[in-house]
């Protein structure tokens, strides 16, 4: 293990070594990876409205920020307000290797959970014996087993970080939530009613219910649709090449589809004055990911302009399954979906971890069924159809209406009510 960021590692080590001898008590602990630091000040944009609520209510909070110690996500700046979790992460890695060496590497979920529970107990005894919080708010239930081991009576919340669908192993797979969420009694906060309905309707275990599934919205203010997007023939193409993809072949096949799709439609795009702007995934790392290699006059690459500004400047959006679909829809921008995996590559190449575009139709009820590219020729046909102003305007209006149940604006009152209720309950428990 080669640690790339020694400065933050030593900051982390200092905090947690001091924690052995000093007591720390918080109302709320925020836990996430550095990959969510996408704000203008390198802050976590998902946590920002929640932290504002803590400040408003004079709640004591702390932010723990995890990362990849090898430096894969070194392109993300550290939050100045967060405490790096690097030191504890390294100890977790060492303990896992020791457990695998002296016992056996877990092959089942129950075995993995059992190992993590033992490791969490060791960490609690060494570092967190004087640490207490009433509420933990995580993304991707980051270290949920550790927090439950530290404070058995705390409220642990998983805040939605992207898409949710029936078959997503982080939320609901084969009719059941992940065992980590189930065994650690994790509450879930979601962006909108659609996601809430999907979880409750497809959960055969009845884990998700009105008490532990809360709609708090998302920190995006869409407001009324003041005017329709301009049909300017600029198209934003959001790529999804990440270093933590399922397998190397997934990224390679993804790139092959994109390159073939654009190359085979290059003449049409050029003659009809379309402009494509490629945007890499936020987790893209040039040192650890392959890249799309396309050089045409009508193509540009932009990973520095804020996403909101890019969406405002184009008339269409293309992706495989990025959450940028929802961002685009909130301003009435239609998305063209690439749905060609089954035609181009064997189905077994992919797994249920790959988001299926069928979900946009079956679960999310995307209002335009004709925007799905299943063959290379489909892209041209779709662009010809959308180039009709009447069709385009109708599509924009319907897409905007569709977005309302998916991404609600952040509901400060709903979040505060839930949070303060949990904190008051914990306070009463502590006094009794």
C-alpha positions in Angstrom: 0.0 0.0 0.0 1.5 3.3 -1.1 -0.1 6.3 0.5 -0.2 9.3 -1.9 -1.5 12.0 0.5 0.8 11.9 3.5 -0.2 15.4 4.7 -3.9 14.4 5.2 -2.8 11.0 6.5 -0.9 12.6 9.4 -3.7 15.0 10.1 -6.0 12.0 10.4 -3.5 10.1 12.5 -3.2 13.0 14.9 -7.0 13.3 15.4 -7.6 9.6 16.0 -4.6 9.1 18.3 -5.8 12.1 20.4 -9.3 10.5 20.4 -7.9 7.6 22.5 -7.5 9.9 25.4 -10.2 12.6 24.9 -14.0 12.4 24.9 -15.8 13.6 21.8 -19.6 14.0 21.7 -21.6 15.2 18.7 -25.2 15.6 17.7 -24.5 14.7 14.1 -21.6 12.9 12.3 -21.4 13.3 8.5 -19.5 10.5 6.7 -18.7 10.3 3.0 -16.0 9.8 0.4 -13.9 12.7 -1.1 -15.5 12.0 -4.5 -18.6 13.9 -3.4 -16.6 17.2 -2.9 -17.9 18.9 -6.0 -18.9 22.3 -4.7 -17.2 25.6 -5.5 -15.3 25.5 -2.3 -14.5 21.7 -2.6 -17.4 21.0 -0.2 -19.7 18.0 -0.3 -22.7 19.4 -2.2 -25.1 16.7 -0.9 -24.4 17.5 2.7 -24.3 21.3 2.3 -28.0 22.0 3.1 -27.9 19.5 6.0 -24.9 21.1 7.5 -26.6 24.5 7.1 -29.5 23.0 9.2 -27.1 21.9 11.9 -25.6 25.4 12.1 -29.0 27.0 12.2 -30.1 24.8 15.1 -26.7 25.1 17.0 -26.1 21.4 16.6 -22.6 20.1 17.2 -21.3 18.2 14.2 -18.2 16.7 12.5 -17.5 15.6 9.0 -15.3 12.5 8.3 -14.0 12.3 4.8 -12.8 8.9 3.4 -10.7 8.5 0.3 -8.8 5.9 -1.7 -5.3 5.7 -0.2 -3.7 4.8 -3.5 -4.5 8.3 -4.8 -7.1 7.2 -7.5 -9.3 10.1 -6.4 -6.4 12.6 -6.0 -8.1 14.9 -8.5 -10.7 15.7 -5.8 -9.8 18.5 -3.4 -10.2 17.9 0.3 -12.8 19.7 2.2 -11.3 22.2 4.6 -14.0 21.5 7.2 -13.6 17.7 7.2 -11.4 15.4 9.2 -9.6 12.9 7.0 -10.5 9.3 7.8 -7.3 7.9 6.1 -5.6 6.6 9.3 -8.6 4.5 10.3 -9.0 3.3 6.7 -5.5 2.1 6.7 -6.0 0.2 9.9 -9.1 -1.4 8.5 -7.3 -2.6 5.4 -4.5 -4.1 7.6 -7.0 -5.8 9.9 -8.9 -7.3 6.9 -5.7 -8.7 5.4 -4.8 -10.2 8.8 -8.3 -11.8 9.2 -8.1 -13.2 5.7 -4.6 -14.6 6.4 -5.4 -16.3 9.7 -8.9 -17.3 9.0 -10.3 -17.3 5.5 -11.4 -14.6 3.0 -15.2 -14.2 3.2 -17.1 -15.4 0.2 -20.6 -14.7 1.5 -22.3 -11.5 2.7 -22.8 -12.9 6.2 -19.1 -13.8 6.5 -18.1 -10.3 5.3 -20.5 -8.7 7.8 -19.1 -10.9 10.6 -15.5 -9.9 9.8 -16.4 -6.2 9.6 -18.2 -6.4 12.9 -15.1 -7.9 14.6 -12.9 -5.2 13.0 -15.3 -2.5 14.1 -15.2 -3.8 17.7 -11.4 -3.6 17.7 -11.5 0.0 16.3 -14.2 0.9 18.9 -12.1 -0.3 21.8 -8.9 1.4 20.6 -10.1 4.7 19.1 -13.8 5.2 19.7 -14.4 4.2 23.3 -14.9 7.9 24.2 -16.7 8.9 21.0 -20.4 9.4 20.9 -22.9 10.8 18.4 -26.7 10.7 18.3 -27.0 10.7 14.5 -24.7 9.5 11.7 -25.5 10.6 8.1 -23.7 8.6 5.4 -23.5 8.3 1.7 -23.4 4.7 0.4 -23.8 3.6 4.1 -20.1 4.4 4.5 -18.7 2.4 7.5 -22.2 1.8 8.8 -21.1 -1.3 10.8 -18.4 0.7 12.5 -20.9 3.4 13.6 -23.4 0.9 14.8 -20.7 -0.8 16.8 -19.6 2.5 18.4 -23.1 3.7 19.3 -25.7 1.0 19.3 -28.6 3.4 20.0 -27.7 6.0 17.4 -29.7 6.8 14.3 -27.7 5.9 11.2 -29.0 7.4 7.9 -28.1 6.6 4.3 -28.7 9.6 2.1 -29.4 8.8 -1.6 -26.4 9.5 -3.7 -27.6 8.7 -7.2 -30.1 6.5 -9.0 -32.3 4.0 -7.1 -34.1 1.1 -8.9 -35.3 -2.4 -8.2 -32.2 -4.4 -8.7 -29.7 -1.9 -7.3 -27.5 -3.9 -4.9 -27.1 -0.8 -2.8 -30.8 -0.4 -2.2 -32.9 -3.4 -3.3 -31.8 -6.7 -4.8 -34.1 -9.7 -5.3 -36.7 -8.0 -3.2 -34.5 -7.3 -0.2 -32.3 -4.5 1.0 -28.5 -5.0 1.5 -27.9 -7.0 4.7 -25.6 -4.2 5.9 -28.6 -1.9 5.9 -30.9 -4.4 7.5 -28.6 -5.6 10.3 -27.4 -2.1 11.1 -31.0 -0.7 11.1 -30.3 2.1 8.7 -32.8 4.8 7.8 -32.9 6.1 4.2 -33.4 9.6 2.9 -34.3 10.0 -0.7 -34.6 12.8 -3.3 -38.3 12.4 -4.3 -41.5 10.4 -4.1 -40.7 8.2 -7.1 -37.7 6.7 -5.4 -39.6 6.2 -2.2 -42.4 4.4 -4.1 -40.0 2.1 -5.9 -38.3 0.9 -2.7 -41.6 0.3 -0.8 -43.4 -1.3 -3.7 -40.6 -3.8 -4.5 -39.4 -4.6 -1.0 -40.7 -8.1 -0.1 -38.9 -7.9 3.3 -41.0 -4.9 4.4 -37.7 -3.3 5.7 -38.5 0.0 3.9 -41.5 1.8 5.5 -42.9 5.2 6.3 -40.9 5.4 9.5 -37.4 4.8 8.1 -37.8 6.1 4.5 -37.9 9.9 4.4 -38.2 12.2 1.4 -36.0 15.2 2.0 -35.3 16.2 -1.6 -32.1 17.4 -3.2 -30.3 20.7 -3.1 -31.3 21.9 -6.6 -33.8 24.7 -7.2 -35.6 24.2 -10.4 -38.6 26.4 -9.9 -41.2 26.9 -12.7 -40.1 26.3 -16.2 -39.8 29.9 -17.4 -38.8 29.2 -21.0 -38.1 26.1 -23.1 -34.5 25.2 -23.9 -33.2 26.7 -27.2 -33.0 24.3 -30.1 -29.3 25.2 -30.9 -28.1 21.8 -32.0 -25.5 21.6 -29.1 -25.5 18.2 -27.4 -24.0 17.4 -24.0 -22.7 13.8 -23.9 -22.1 12.7 -20.3 -19.6 9.8 -20.1 -19.5 7.2 -17.3 -15.9 5.9 -17.4 -14.7 5.4 -13.8 -11.8 3.7 -12.1 -14.2 1.7 -9.8 -16.2 0.2 -12.7 -17.2 -3.4 -12.3 -14.5 -4.8 -14.6 -12.0 -3.4 -17.0 -13.9 -4.8 -19.9 -17.0 -2.8 -19.0 -15.1 0.5 -19.6 -13.5 -0.9 -22.8 -16.8 -2.0 -24.2 -18.5 1.3 -23.2 -15.8 3.3 -25.1 -16.1 1.0 -28.1 -19.9 1.7 -28.3 -19.4 5.5 -28.0 -16.6 5.6 -30.6 -18.6 3.5 -33.1 -21.8 5.4 -32.5 -20.2 8.8 -33.2 -17.9 7.6 -36.0 -20.8 6.0 -37.9 -22.9 9.1 -37.6 -20.1 11.6 -38.1 -21.2 12.7 -41.6 -24.7 13.3 -40.5 -23.6 15.2 -37.5 -21.2 17.4 -39.4 -23.5 18.1 -42.4 -26.4 19.1 -40.0 -24.2 21.4 -37.8 -24.6 19.4 -34.6 -22.0 20.1 -31.9 -21.1 17.5 -29.3 -19.6 18.4 -25.9 -18.2 15.4 -24.0 -18.2 15.5 -20.2 -16.2 13.0 -18.2 -17.8 11.4 -15.1 -16.8 13.2 -11.8 -14.8 10.1 -10.7 -12.9 9.9 -14.0 -9.2 9.7 -13.5 -6.9 10.0 -16.5 -4.2 8.0 -14.8 -6.5 5.1 -14.0 -9.2 5.1 -16.8 -9.2 4.6 -20.5 -10.5 7.5 -22.6 -12.8 8.0 -25.5 -10.6 8.9 -28.5 -12.6 10.9 -31.0 -11.3 13.8 -33.1 -13.8 15.6 -35.1 -14.4 19.3 -35.7 -17.9 19.1 -34.2 -16.6 17.5 -30.9 -15.2 19.3 -27.8 -14.3 18.1 -24.3 -15.2 20.1 -21.2 -14.7 18.9 -17.7 -14.1 22.3 -16.1 -17.3 24.2 -16.8 -19.9 23.8 -14.0 -22.4 21.1 -15.0 -25.3 23.5 -14.5 -23.8 25.9 -17.0 -23.2 23.2 -19.6 -26.8 22.0 -19.3 -28.1 25.5 -19.7 -26.1 26.0 -22.9 -27.2 22.9 -24.9 -30.5 21.7 -26.4 -30.1 17.9 -25.9 -28.3 15.4 -23.6 -27.0 12.0 -24.4 -25.9 9.3 -21.9 -26.1 5.6 -21.1 -27.6 6.0 -17.6 -26.1 9.0 -15.8 -28.0 10.9 -13.1 -27.4 13.9 -15.3 -30.7 12.7 -16.9 -32.5 14.1 -13.9 -30.5 17.4 -13.8 -31.3 17.9 -17.5 -35.0 17.2 -17.0 -35.3 19.8 -14.3 -34.9 22.5 -16.9 -36.9 20.6 -19.6 -33.8 19.3 -21.4 -34.5 15.9 -23.2 -32.1 13.0 -22.9 -31.2 10.5 -25.6 -30.4 7.1 -24.0 -27.8 4.7 -25.5 -29.2 1.2 -24.9 -26.9 -1.0 -27.0 -25.1 -3.3 -24.6 -27.2 -6.4 -25.5 -26.7 -5.9 -29.2 -22.9 -5.2 -29.0 -21.7 -7.5 -26.3 -22.7 -10.7 -24.5 -25.2 -10.1 -21.7 -23.0 -12.0 -19.2 -20.3 -9.3 -19.7 -22.5 -7.1 -17.5 -24.2 -7.8 -14.2 -27.0 -6.3 -12.1 -24.6 -3.7 -11.0 -25.0 -2.0 -14.4 -27.9 0.3 -14.5 -30.4 -0.9 -17.2 -32.0 1.8 -19.4 -35.2 -0.2 -19.1 -35.5 1.2 -15.6 -36.1 4.7 -17.1 -39.1 3.3 -18.8 -40.4 0.7 -16.4 -39.6 2.2 -13.0 -39.2 5.9 -13.7 -41.7 6.1 -16.6 -39.6 8.4 -18.8 -42.2 10.2 -20.9 -40.6 9.7 -24.4 -40.1 6.1 -25.4 -38.6 7.1 -28.8 -35.3 8.5 -27.4 -33.6 5.2 -26.9 -30.7 4.3 -29.2 -30.7 0.6 -29.8 -28.9 0.6 -33.2 -26.3 3.0 -34.7 -28.9 4.3 -37.1 -31.3 5.2 -34.3 -29.2 8.3 -33.3 -29.8 9.9 -36.7 -33.5 9.2 -36.7 -33.9 10.6 -33.2 -32.0 13.8 -34.0 -34.1 14.3 -37.1 -37.3 13.9 -35.1 -36.1 16.3 -32.3 -35.0 18.9 -34.9 -38.7 19.5 -35.5 -39.5 22.5 -33.2 -43.0 21.3 -32.4 -41.9 17.9 -31.4 -38.9 19.3 -29.5 -41.0 21.8 -27.5 -43.5 19.1 -26.6 -40.7 16.8 -25.4 -39.2 19.5 -23.3 -42.5 20.2 -21.5 -43.2 16.6 -20.8 -39.7 15.9 -19.6 -39.9 18.9 -17.2 -43.2 17.7 -15.7 -41.7 14.2 -15.3 -38.9 15.5 -13.3 -41.1 17.0 -10.5 -41.7 13.7 -8.6 -38.1 12.6 -9.0 -36.0 15.5 -7.7 -37.8 17.6 -5.2 -36.0 20.7 -3.8 -34.4 20.1 -0.5 -37.1 20.1 2.2 -35.4 21.8 5.1 -38.5 21.4 7.4 -38.7 17.6 6.7 -35.0 17.2 7.4 -35.0 19.3 10.5 -38.1 17.6 11.9 -36.7 14.1 11.5 -33.2 15.1 12.7 -34.4 17.0 15.8 -36.9 14.2 16.7 -34.1 11.7 16.6 -31.8 13.9 18.7 -34.4 14.6 21.3 -35.3 10.9 21.5 -31.6 10.1 22.1 -31.4 12.9 24.7 -34.3 11.5 26.6 -32.8 8.0 26.5 -29.6 9.3 27.8 -31.3 11.0 30.8 -33.5 8.0 31.7 
